[in-house]
Amino acid sequence: MLSDSHFYFNKAADVLNLADNIRDILLSPRRSIKVNIVIESENNELLHFTGYRVQHNNARGPMKGGLRFHPSMDEDHAGALANLMTWKTAVVDVPFGGAKGGIDCDPHSLSAKDLSLLTRRFVEEIKDVIGPTRDIPAPDVNTNARVMSWIMDEYSKFEGFSPAVVTGKPLHLFGSEGREEATGRGIMNVLAEALKEQNRDFSDISVAVQGFGNVGSHAARLIAEQGARIVAVADHSGGVANPDGLDIAALMEWVAIEKSVKGFAGGTPFNSADIIGWHADVLIPAAMEAAITVENAEQVRAAIIVEGANGPTTPEADEILHKKGVLIIPDILANAGGVTVSYFEWTQNIQQFRWEHQRINDELGKMMRKAYRSVHEISREKGIDMRTAAFVLAIRRVAKAALARVYINTKVPL
C-alpha cells in the first residue's frame, strides 16, 4: 500500500513538474512514534505490545487519522495510511494534516478491562504529541466509540477536559450526529455529482456493492433511498443479488443478526468474487485493499467505480480501467465523508456547541460535492484521470501551505 500511494503521488507530481527535493519533503513524515506497552492482564499475565503513531504532515492544521488495533499493525503500515490521510484531508479542504497509528494487538483476545488498560497506557505514552491542536485520533480497524471514550477520558486526566482530542466518540459523550453513516453519505454525494455531470439520475442506475460493513451498508441504503437499484451485495461469506433491487433495510436487519449477507431470502446467492464483474452501472468496492487487480480488472462491467475502501484498486488495474473508459472516483475523495464529519465533531467540541443532524448532512453534502467538482475541473483541464487530479489538488494545497510557512527564494511551480 505504501508503494501504491507513492506511485499515485509521483504520477501527480509529474503533472506538476515537482522537483525531487520537494517530493521528498512532502512525502517524509514529520514524526514517527514507537512505544513499548506492558500490561498485567486480568489473568495475571504480563502482556507486551508495541504502539505506533506516525504524524505525516501538519502544514494545513493539526494532524488527523485513525487508530488500528490489529496484530499486523506496524510502522510501515501506519506511515502509508498517514500519508494517505494528508492527501485525503486536503482534497476535501478540511483544516487537518495526516496521521495514523495503533497497537499490534488482537482486541478480540482481550477482555474489555484489559483493552481499556492497554488503550490508557498507550495514551500515557503518546499524550505529549496528541491533542486538539496537535493530532486528533479517530476510530479505525477494531477500534470504536468506546475506545475513543477511553482515550478522551485518559487524556483529560492529564490535560483537563478535552473532548476534542479524539473524534468518533459516542453521541452522549460529545460525539456528533451523522458520524456513523458519514462515509456512506459522502459516497452517495460524490456519486450524485458524477451522475449530474453525465446528465443521469439515481433512478436510472443499478449498483453493485462489495462489502456490507459500516461503509457499504450505509452507502447502499442512502443510494437506494435516492431511487437507485442495489442489484448485488457481497461480503466475505458470499453474495446476494436481485435484478429488481434488494431491500437494503431488510438486508441490514439480517446482517445485524447473522453477521453476513449469506442466507438472505430477498435475493439469489452467488460467489462473492463475482461481484467485481457484476452487470451494473456502478460498482462500489467497500471491503478491502487490492480488490480490483490486473487479474480481474478486465471483468469489470460498471461504467463508474466509487472507491469506498482505501486502496481497492491496484495501479495496474487502475491503468486497465482507465483505458476501458471507466470513471473511477478515487478513495481519497470518495470515502472522505468520514474525516469530514470528524472535522464537524472536532469543531463542535472546540465551540462547545452541538449541531443538528440536518446541518451535518447539509454541510457534508456541500463539501463533498464541491470537492468532486474541484477534482473534476482539474481532470478536464489537464486531461488526466480523476485519481491523478485528486492528488494534484491535494499536493497543491499541502505544498502551498508548507511553503508559505517558511522563507525561501526557490520558485515552486504549483
C-alpha positions in Angstrom: 0.0 0.0 0.0 2.9 2.4 0.7 4.3 1.8 -2.8 0.8 2.4 -4.3 0.3 5.7 -2.5 3.8 6.9 -3.6 3.0 5.7 -7.2 -0.1 7.9 -7.3 1.7 10.8 -5.6 4.6 10.7 -8.1 2.2 10.5 -11.0 0.5 13.7 -9.9 3.9 15.3 -9.0 5.0 14.6 -12.6 2.0 16.6 -13.8 3.0 19.5 -11.5 6.7 19.1 -12.5 7.8 19.0 -8.9 11.5 18.7 -8.2 12.7 15.6 -6.4 13.6 17.6 -3.2 10.1 19.0 -3.0 8.7 15.4 -3.4 10.9 14.2 -0.6 9.8 17.0 1.7 6.1 16.3 1.1 6.4 12.5 1.4 8.6 12.4 4.5 6.7 12.0 7.8 7.1 14.8 10.4 7.4 12.4 13.3 7.2 8.7 13.9 6.5 7.4 17.4 7.0 3.8 18.5 6.2 2.9 22.1 6.6 -0.2 24.3 3.5 -1.2 26.3 3.4 -3.8 29.0 0.2 -4.5 31.0 -0.8 -7.1 33.5 -4.0 -8.9 32.4 -7.0 -9.9 34.4 -5.4 -13.4 34.4 -2.2 -12.0 36.0 -0.2 -12.5 32.8 2.3 -9.9 31.5 1.3 -8.9 28.0 3.7 -7.0 25.8 2.6 -4.8 22.8 4.0 -2.1 20.6 2.1 1.1 19.8 2.6 3.4 16.8 1.7 6.9 15.7 3.1 8.3 12.5 2.4 12.0 12.1 2.9 12.8 8.4 2.1 16.5 7.9 0.7 19.4 9.8 1.1 22.2 7.2 -2.7 22.7 6.9 -3.7 22.1 10.5 -3.5 19.5 13.3 -2.9 16.0 12.2 -5.8 13.6 11.9 -6.2 9.9 11.4 -7.4 6.6 12.8 -6.1 4.1 15.3 -6.0 0.4 14.4 -5.8 -2.4 16.9 -4.6 -5.3 14.8 -1.8 -7.9 15.1 -0.3 -6.8 11.7 0.0 -3.1 12.7 3.5 -1.8 12.2 5.3 1.4 11.4 5.3 1.0 7.7 1.5 0.4 7.6 0.9 3.4 9.8 3.2 5.5 7.6 1.4 4.6 4.4 -2.0 5.4 5.9 -0.8 8.7 7.5 0.5 9.7 4.1 -2.9 9.0 2.5 -4.7 11.0 5.2 -2.7 14.1 4.4 -4.0 14.0 0.8 -7.5 13.0 1.8 -8.0 15.9 4.2 -6.5 18.3 1.6 -8.8 17.1 -1.2 -12.0 17.9 0.8 -10.3 21.0 2.2 -10.7 20.4 5.9 -8.0 22.1 8.0 -6.1 18.9 9.0 -3.0 17.1 8.1 -2.4 13.3 8.1 -1.6 10.8 10.8 -2.3 7.2 11.6 -1.3 4.6 14.2 -2.4 1.8 16.5 -1.3 -1.1 18.5 -0.2 -4.6 17.3 -2.8 -6.5 19.3 -5.8 -8.7 18.7 -8.6 -6.9 20.7 -10.8 -10.0 20.3 -8.5 -12.0 22.5 -8.5 -9.3 25.3 -11.2 -8.7 27.9 -12.8 -5.3 28.0 -10.9 -4.4 31.1 -7.5 -5.4 29.5 -8.4 -3.5 26.4 -9.2 -0.4 28.4 -5.9 -0.7 30.3 -4.0 -1.2 27.1 -5.6 1.9 25.5 -5.0 4.1 28.5 -1.3 3.0 28.7 -0.9 3.9 25.0 -2.4 7.3 25.7 0.1 7.8 28.6 2.9 7.2 26.2 1.8 9.5 23.4 -0.1 12.2 25.3 2.6 14.8 24.7 2.3 14.6 20.9 -1.5 14.4 20.5 -4.2 16.9 21.4 -6.9 19.1 20.0 -4.4 21.4 18.2 -1.7 18.7 17.6 -3.0 15.4 16.5 -6.6 14.1 16.8 -7.0 10.3 16.6 -10.2 8.6 15.4 -11.6 5.0 15.1 -10.3 2.6 12.5 -10.0 -1.2 12.3 -11.0 -2.8 15.6 -11.5 0.5 17.4 -14.8 2.2 18.1 -16.7 4.9 20.0 -16.0 3.1 23.3 -12.2 3.1 22.7 -12.4 6.8 21.8 -14.2 7.4 25.1 -11.3 5.8 27.0 -8.8 7.9 25.1 -10.7 11.2 25.8 -11.0 10.2 29.5 -7.3 9.3 29.9 -6.0 12.3 28.1 -8.3 14.6 30.1 -6.8 13.3 33.3 -3.5 14.9 32.3 -4.7 18.0 30.3 -8.2 18.8 31.7 -11.5 18.5 30.0 -10.5 17.7 26.3 -13.4 16.3 24.2 -11.7 17.5 21.0 -8.7 15.2 21.5 -10.4 12.4 19.6 -13.4 12.1 17.2 -15.8 9.2 16.7 -17.0 9.4 20.3 -20.5 8.3 21.4 -23.2 10.9 20.9 -23.8 11.0 24.7 -20.1 11.8 25.2 -19.6 14.8 22.9 -19.8 12.8 19.6 -21.5 14.1 16.5 -24.8 13.3 14.8 -24.3 11.6 11.5 -20.8 10.2 12.2 -21.8 6.5 11.7 -23.2 7.0 8.2 -20.8 9.7 7.2 -18.5 7.8 4.8 -21.5 6.2 3.1 -23.3 9.5 2.8 -20.1 11.0 1.3 -20.1 8.2 -1.3 -23.7 9.0 -2.2 -22.9 12.7 -2.6 -19.9 12.3 -4.9 -21.9 9.7 -7.0 -24.7 12.2 -7.3 -22.3 14.8 -8.6 -20.8 12.3 -11.1 -24.3 11.4 -12.4 -25.2 15.1 -12.7 -22.1 15.5 -14.9 -23.4 12.8 -17.1 -27.0 14.1 -17.2 -28.2 11.0 -15.4 -30.2 10.3 -12.2 -30.2 7.8 -9.4 -33.4 6.3 -10.8 -31.5 5.4 -14.0 -28.8 3.3 -12.4 -28.1 -0.2 -10.9 -25.4 -0.6 -8.3 -23.3 -3.5 -7.0 -21.6 -3.2 -3.6 -18.6 -5.2 -2.4 -18.6 -5.2 1.4 -21.5 -4.6 3.7 -19.9 -3.3 6.8 -20.4 0.3 8.0 -19.4 1.9 4.8 -21.0 -0.4 2.3 -24.3 -0.8 4.1 -24.9 2.9 4.6 -23.8 3.7 1.1 -26.2 1.1 -0.2 -29.1 2.4 2.0 -28.6 6.0 1.1 -28.2 5.4 -2.6 -31.3 3.2 -2.6 -33.2 5.9 -0.9 -32.3 8.2 -3.8 -34.0 5.7 -6.2 -31.2 3.5 -7.4 -31.5 -0.3 -7.6 -28.9 -2.1 -5.5 -28.8 -5.3 -7.6 -26.0 -7.1 -5.8 -24.1 -7.1 -2.5 -21.2 -9.3 -1.5 -19.2 -9.8 1.7 -16.6 -12.2 2.9 -19.0 -15.1 3.1 -20.9 -14.8 -0.2 -23.3 -12.6 -2.1 -26.9 -11.9 -2.7 -28.5 -10.5 -5.9 -31.8 -9.2 -7.1 -32.1 -7.5 -10.6 -35.2 -5.6 -9.4 -33.2 -4.2 -6.4 -32.5 -5.6 -3.0 -34.5 -4.5 0.1 -31.5 -2.8 1.8 -33.3 -2.1 5.1 -34.3 -5.7 5.4 -30.7 -6.8 4.4 -29.2 -4.6 7.1 -31.6 -6.1 9.7 -30.5 -9.6 8.5 -26.8 -8.8 8.7 -27.2 -7.2 12.2 -28.3 -10.7 13.4 -26.5 -13.1 11.1 -23.2 -11.1 10.7 -23.3 -11.8 6.9 -25.4 -11.3 3.8 -25.3 -15.1 3.2 -28.7 -16.7 3.5 -30.7 -13.6 3.0 -34.0 -14.6 1.5 -34.6 -11.5 -0.6 -32.2 -12.4 -3.4 -30.3 -15.1 -5.2 -27.0 -16.3 -3.7 -23.7 -16.0 -5.7 -20.0 -16.4 -5.2 -18.7 -13.2 -3.6 -15.7 -12.9 -6.0 -18.2 -12.4 -8.9 -19.2 -9.0 -7.6 -16.3 -7.3 -9.4 -17.6 -8.2 -12.8 -21.3 -7.7 -11.9 -23.5 -6.3 -14.6 -24.3 -2.9 -13.0 -23.8 0.7 -13.9 -21.9 1.4 -10.7 -19.5 -0.7 -8.6 -18.7 0.3 -5.0 -15.7 -1.6 -3.6 -16.1 -1.0 0.1 -14.4 -4.0 1.6 -10.6 -4.4 1.3 -7.4 -3.2 -0.3 -6.5 -4.6 -3.7 -10.0 -5.9 -4.5 -9.6 -5.0 -8.2 -6.3 -6.3 -9.6 -4.7 -7.0 -13.0 -6.3 -10.4 -12.8 -10.0 -9.2 -12.6 -9.9 -5.7 -14.0 -11.0 -6.8 -17.5 -14.1 -8.4 -15.9 -15.4 -5.0 -14.7 -18.6 -4.0 -16.5 -19.5 -1.0 -14.4 -19.1 2.4 -16.0 -18.4 4.1 -12.7 -16.4 2.9 -9.7 -16.7 4.7 -6.4 -14.0 3.6 -4.0 -15.4 3.1 -0.6 -12.4 1.2 0.8 -8.8 2.5 0.9 -6.7 1.3 -2.0 -9.3 -1.1 -3.5 -7.7 -0.8 -7.0 -4.1 -1.6 -7.7 -2.1 0.7 -10.0 -2.0 -1.9 -12.8 -5.8 -2.4 -12.6 -6.3 1.4 -12.5 -4.5 1.7 -15.8 -6.6 -1.1 -17.4 -9.8 0.5 -16.2 -8.8 4.0 -17.4 -8.2 2.6 -20.9 -11.6 1.0 -20.8 -13.1 4.4 -20.1 -14.3 3.6 -16.6 -14.8 6.6 -14.4 -13.1 5.9 -11.0 -13.9 8.2 -8.1 -10.8 7.6 -6.1 -10.7 6.7 -2.4 -9.1 9.9 -1.2 -12.2 11.7 -2.5 -14.9 9.1 -2.3 -14.5 7.9 1.3 -13.6 11.3 2.8 -17.0 11.8 4.3 -15.8 10.2 7.5 -13.0 12.6 8.1 -15.2 15.5 7.0 -17.8 14.7 9.8 -14.9 14.1 12.1 -14.0 17.7 11.4 -17.5 18.7 12.3 -17.3 16.8 15.6 -14.0 18.5 16.4 -15.5 21.9 15.5 -18.4 21.3 17.8 -16.1 20.2 20.6 -14.0 23.3 20.2 -17.1 25.5 20.2 -18.9 23.6 22.9 -22.0 23.8 20.7 -23.9 20.9 19.2 -25.0 20.9 15.5 -28.4 19.4 14.5 -28.3 16.3 12.3 -29.7 18.1 9.2 -27.0 20.7 9.4 -24.3 17.9 9.5 -25.9 16.3 6.4 -26.2 19.6 4.6 -22.6 20.7 5.3 -21.2 17.3 4.4 -23.1 17.4 1.1 -21.8 20.8 0.2 -18.2 19.9 1.0 -18.2 16.5 -0.8 -19.9 17.9 -3.9 -17.5 20.9 -4.0 -14.5 18.6 -3.7 -15.8 16.4 -6.5 -16.3 19.5 -8.8 -12.8 20.7 -8.0 -11.2 17.4 -8.8 -13.3 17.0 -12.0 -12.3 20.5 -13.1 -8.6 19.6 -12.8 -9.2 16.3 -14.6 -10.8 18.1 -17.6 -8.3 21.0 -17.6 -5.2 18.8 -17.7 -6.7 15.8 -19.5 -5.9 13.4 -16.6 -7.9 10.8 -14.7 -9.8 11.6 -11.5 -7.3 9.9 -9.2 -4.3 11.8 -10.5 -6.4 15.0 -10.5 -7.3 14.4 -6.8 -3.6 14.1 -5.9 -2.7 17.2 -8.0 -5.3 19.2 -6.0 -4.1 17.8 -2.7 -0.4 18.3 -3.4 -1.1 21.8 -4.5 -2.9 22.7 -1.2 -0.4 21.0 1.1 2.7 22.3 -0.8 1.4 25.9 -0.8 0.6 25.7 2.9 4.0 24.2 3.7 6.0 26.6 1.6 4.1 29.6 2.9 5.3 28.7 6.5 9.0 29.2 5.6 11.1 31.8 4.0 12.5 30.5 0.7 13.6 32.1 -2.6 13.0 28.9 -4.6 10.2 29.2 -7.1 8.0 26.1 -6.9 5.5 25.6 -9.8 2.1 24.7 -8.4 
